Amino acid sequence: MAAPSAAVLVVPGFAAQFVAGGGRDIETGRWPEAAALAAGTHVRLLDAGSEEVGLAIADPDNQRLRVLAVPADGFPAIDGALLGWRVERALALRRQLGLTGPAGGNPAGSAGRGAEPWSDAGYRIVHGAGDGLPGFAADVLGRVAVVYAYGDGLRALGKQLAEAIVGFARLDGAVVKLRARGGAGDVPQDVIGTVPERVLARENGLVYEIHPLGGLNAGLFTDMREHRLGLARFASGARVLNLFSYTGALGLACARAGAASVTNVDTSTGVQAWARGNFARAGFTDDARYKFEVGDAIRYLQRAARDKERYDLVVIDPPSMSTARGQPWALGRDYPELIALAASVVPRDGLLWLASNTHELGSLGKLAHKGLRETRRAAAILETGGLPPEYPTVAAQPSDRYLQVCLLRLG
């Protein structure tokens, strides 16, 4: 596919300095000429001396110009050649990290001499500006990729990106999903190659069912890989409560680590059935030890505290926003109350494992303190964490490092 001819803009000083410093997502709120560009417009950026600053694509949905190339890259246009080069470099990093397989072995005739082994691994292959592809993200999940385009103007380029990922990662197909700001309901998507309704993906020896053609979330959050591994150090022999459990991945990590029991709580009957399948696939089928409760996390904690239930490890990974309770849930406003309630079911020296997935929240440790001071419980921070190495971010855009994890030991 030929790249469209590019518009030309002379960038203001703040934007030129931002790109020179490694920034790739230029905010257009203070730049009327850029803000007026139609979605998907390819733009050649020049400084005041007519020197090239970079090549970008307009993303007015997010008030951004997405800079996909700078002069040092050596590409004359935003096209398939540029995308292929970006994907090849991104895949090299994931190979270095040991994420790409082999995991499942080759079907007969699927690979010739020297070809890469067939893999059913799950990992992030592209992460926005950190991989030189601002406005895009992509996960390899088994034999398919799920590609996210964060604005409608990026959707066509997203299909080219998906084709490159399928080729370089030797996949069967990919689905491109439009991840619009505040989007809900049906998700616009485009399918490249062969993408079944359900596939399996392997991570750290566990196999998860993936629904690539469903909603925005396909069944496994790859940003939590390192934290799922880390939970093993604290879950052995523990009574675990996994709130907002989704498809059960964090609870399953605790079960494999030898937890005495794991109770998964989520508002959706459908995802609880999905989670039960993931547990069963790993051999964890004891209904007395592994439970799947359908309900609201706050109401569950209120009932558990009233009944004097105790959990040695409470895992909380809530959404940033939700209306599942029939009223709006906002992380910054409501998380302290949830933390306080969770503390009421944790005995002395028990653990609270907290996560948040928004950079707007501030320090998760401070938020935990706000909730715990109402309970008069002391807490020691044992560990904090964030995004794994396959989620690179550029130093010029610190807000891209959205994930926070905080582990506390309660007094």
C-alpha angles and dihedrals in degrees: 000000000000117000115245118250110270129240115229124232131177105223124223118243096260091056095046091051092047093054092043088055093054100270116146106174107068114196110226100195091102094039112070096184091056094042090056095058117114117250112275096019112151110227133197108209121211131181125229090275092054092252114143115257099178151296118272143172123224117246106177092167087074098026090245143126106214109215107209100170139024126195093264089063091065099220121134096202145015099258145123093291092057093045092049091051091050092049093047091053092045092051091049090059092050090049089052089052090052094241104122101072154204091220112134109027128240124295112230112286095002097116134032129207110309094011120132116263119259107263136195095189125141119219144127110267100177127030113181122255092358088069094038092258107104113187094030139085131174138188126199106218111180111303096347139058128225109210121194123206110192097205137031091244090060096053098092092048088047090063090054089048090051091052090053092049092049090051100044096039092044095235133159095235149318140230121217113211125194106229101195124185109270089358119168138166121024115018116219108232143171125210124219117192120332118343118168125204091251134024135166125241127190126218126173091341096310124109121220130193112237127199102198095174096050126086128314094295115062099194108275129065104211093194088073096058097106092044093051087055092046094053089069090076091062106030103066109116092355130133099234128201113193111194124195083015099173106179092353101252097140091044091048090054088055092048092053090049089060103264113179089227139349124206115191117199124193135147094232123083089197097056091044089058087048091050092048088055092052090051092047092049088058092048098256103130105134104126091199093058103031116050133179112202120189110213150080117305096225094049090046091053092047091053093043092052091048090051091046094239116168131208125188093206126027115191116200121183105158130178118257091236131011142161095193092116092055090257132069117277116204119185098217094047102037106030096082091057090049091049091050091051091048090052089058091068097042117090125219110296090017121134136245115198110195132185136181129183103201129083090209093072099077122215113356090205091059091048090051090051090052090056097041097049088066088060095045089233120144117221136193120206108231098178144354128197147166141182121356122241093265087066100068118181131189118250091230090064106049093166089069088076091081103156123093127178124183127183117199133187111211125221 
